Every structure is written in C-alpha cells, then in structure tokens.
Amino acid sequence: MTSHRFPFLLGLILLVPSLITAAARASTSAYRLSLDTLSEGFDRTTCWVHARAGVVPGATPAIVLTLQKLQLTGNDVFFALNEMRSDDLGKTWSGPTEHGATLGRRDAGNGIQVGVSDYWPKWHAQSGKLLGIGHTVHYAGDKIAHDAPRATAYSIYDPQERTWTPWTTLAVDDPDLNFNAGAGCSQRVDLPNGDILLPVYFRRRGEKVLHSVVLRCAFDGKTLRILERGNALSVPIDRGLYEPSLTLFKGRFYLTLRNDRAGYVATSSDGVHFSKPAIWTWDDGSELGNYNTQTHWVTHSDRLYLAYTRKGANNDHVFRHRAPLFLGEVNPETLTVIKSSERILVPHRGARLGNFGVTEVNEKETWVTVTEWMQTWGPNSSDYTIPMKYGSNNAVFAARIHWSEPNTTWNAR
C-alpha cells in the first residue's frame, strides 16, 4: 500500500500548482482591461476628486460622470459638483460643467455653509431616473465645522436639459440617524420592485465611533424615503466602520466596509440584516493590506470582484498606499480575495486613487472611474510635488473592464 500512496501524493502535490495557475488564468481571461484618460491638468490650487458615473439607457446610453473640485489646503474642502458627459460610449466627453445653483453650497446662517460631497449617480430603472446620492458637509470658512450634523443628500438628473434638481435630504426619524448619518461614497443596490438598498454610516452625538447600516428605501421618481433599517455594524477600533458599499451576487448580498486599520466584509440573505464583519484577507489567510480607504464591488453575473488599494505594492510614498488601484476576484464562500487573480486597474503615478466609483455601462463593459487626488499628508498636505514627481497631473481616468462573456445581470442592480 505504501508503494502506491507516495506516487499518488507526489502527483497531487505536482498537480496543485497547475490547478492554481489554471484558476488564475480563468479569472483573468474573464475580462480584458483598457484605460482612458478623460481629462488631465492641474492648477496647483485645487484638484478634481470623486469621479463617479451613472448611465442613462438608450440606443447609445448617455454616461454622466460627476466630480468636484477640492481645495488643496485644508481637509476635505469640496466645492460644487460638476458634470462630464459622453453620448458615444466614452469616445468624446463634454465638460466639466459646474452645477453650482443646484449642487453647490448653501448658506445656513451663522457663518456656516452646507455642500454636497461623496456623490454617486446611478440609474433607477423603475422610475426611469438617474438618481445621485451623497451626503452633506458643513463648513465654517474653509474648514469642516466642528461636531456638525450630516445628512444623506440626493438629486435627480434631467438628461434632455442636462440639469440636476436642487439637492434635498433624506428625512429620518430614527434617533441613531437624525444627527450625523449619510450615504457618502456608497454603492447601492436597486431591487426589481424599485426598492433601494442604501448603505449609510452614522455616529451619535458626542460619539466618535462610526456605525454602518443598510436602509431599504422607496423612490417614486421624486422623493426618497426610508422603509426599513438593518442592524448597525461597527468594530471598537479607531473610527469604527464606515463608507459601506453593497452588491448582490447570485442571490446573496455582500457589504464591504472601511476601517482605519483594515477593510471588512459582511454578508446577508435579505440585504438589510448582515453578519458580523470580518477583515478582508487573501485566500492564503494573510491580510489583504487595504486600510483607511474605501473598497467597492465589480460584479459580473458569473464572478464577483473587489476593487481596492493596499500596502505592500512598492507604494510607501503614496498617501495611505492609495495607489495603484487593484481588481481581485472574490471567493464568495470564503470571503477572501484570490491572490493570483489580482490585476492593476489604474497604475500609480504618485497620487492617491482611493476615492473611486464603479459603473455598469452595459452587458459588455463595467467602468471604474477615479481621479488623481493631488494632496499628500501632514502639515504640508498642499505640497503636490510628490505626486507630480511620479507623473501625476490630476488625470480623470476610466478603467474599462471588457467582459469575455455578457454580464447578464448588469441592469438588475
């Protein structure tokens, strides 16, 4: 028996690397990548950030990308939302066009202005509307107001007039959500019946720890309202869990969350009530290395992917290791990223790429859009020489994922 066992084991050992290689080939052959530069140029005072796009369906869909200027001095000092638009699947672009009257700051009295940031437009199929959702920011001069409230803000796009309705806020009567809660940088899921599963994060007055929760909302084409809220998710580490993003894959919901020290993931059968969050790891059990920045989903009907940044990629000179921007396939059973599947979506040129968006353009293409955020860190955050040293010029990128097989569920989310 011994003489037969050893050749079998040896054959199995020799077979495992080939199986891993074959799995990696299958994952990466599921798509090919191309990278477009939509605009480029840097005025050394402000830079474009938060590039995220929505699609207005049609014979040739209109792609509406929103972005806004950031003041280099200060922390998260954002100005009015702008729009870039393509009516030929990204061959040409118009804009950026500012929508200051409807998506700009408002005077709230006592020296306070309120603006909208962390915005994400997405087509809502049942109402036939492009609905953009973000959250509010309160400013005292050129600084975020101390211990200020925050709310989920939204607006609706008119594709013929190319205008947005004046932003309004989601009404809440939940004591957890009525002080500081918003859907900043949140990837949502729209259900077939029109309900919206909207991830938000909140903190209670006087607290520092953030909690994430999914709200089931109704949208009638004009008003967004809450129908149900799920369980609050957090960890007792630094600022807790925030900037949650949601997807639906093969009947199960997946939530990815930001923490200051590591990214987390949770799952749900109903999209509202979620499991205890676990730290993102590779399939070999080691930590992914993503921390203190957002992650988002790239979802194909056959495969699930995570878009992320991480340390350990010869990127110690990049703010919080937020470049390159990677794509890796997720094992939905083990909730791990398959290490051999990792590919670079957007290479680093010195600037951070951590604030980005994902857009399902059609069954053939999904785009990941991002800008080169030109701030660095510390007291010299407005010193843009480090990103420029490596070639960054505040480019606006669209990484195009060309699927080998049709993404048959692309219009169901």
Summary of the structure (lengths in Angstrom):
residues: 413
radius of gyration: 21.4
end to end distance: 55.4
largest distance: 86.2
contacts: 1402
relative contact order: 0.14
helix: 12%
strand: 45%
